[in-house]
Amino acid sequence: MEQERLMEEGRTDEQPHIEDQKSFCDRCIVCLGPRYVTLLTEEERDAVWHMRRQVVNNPKPEDAELQKQVLLLWNTAFPDEKLDLFEKGQGWKKLGFQGTDPSTDVRTGSWPLEQLVALATHHPTEFRRMVQEASHSASFYLFAISCFNVSHMLVLFFDLHTFASVSPLGHVPRASKRQLRNLARLAGLLRWCHPGKAGDGQLLCRGRWVRVMKLEK
């Protein structure tokens, strides 16, 4: 299975994903016992693979969908300046894009934009506050671009990309196998969960309402 996945990505055994790398402890399970081993189960591997194939590496949206998403961002950030139709212009720089056309900043697929849209949709008040803070002279930064970079860095940290990519920061280490396993467990659990009321931070997991920070319990 792993060989097929690597071949599909154009990788070789010399370019393994985090979950395929074996540490000294992994090779000495008989001597050290399972407590010191961080091998991922098949279910956890499938969760990671699902994120790589079905979540993170989807292509850039078509123009109509992309314009719909950036309009949502704009109307959430600036409710008193709502737009009905997408138009290129200098105004997009207020939201932290680099130029007059936001689509030129969506370079690594749909994932970073989807994360920004999710932030605006589920936390509109915080989203507006962050946009305002980013445009303040004392703390100015390109908000949208910065959010894209954070999402991209998370993808690289957890080794979720399936194509050659460069980090905004150089020489950043990848996640440990234990960190990837924790992410896989969270992703696997979320398949069984449904969101609660907007803004309450709760999920319905197997018949029980829980908060994200208490999912393990």
Secondary structure, DSSP 8 states (H G I E B T S, - for coil): -HHHHHHHHT--TTS--GGG---HHHHTHHHH-GGG-----HHHHHHHHHIIIIIIT-----HHHHHHHHHHHHHHH-GGG--SS---SGGGGGGT-SSS-GGGG--S-SHHHHHHHHHHHH-HHHHHHHHHHHHSGGG---HHHHHHHHHHHHHHHTT--SS----SSSS-----HHHHHHHHHHHHHHTTEEE-STTS-EEEETTEEEEGGGTT-
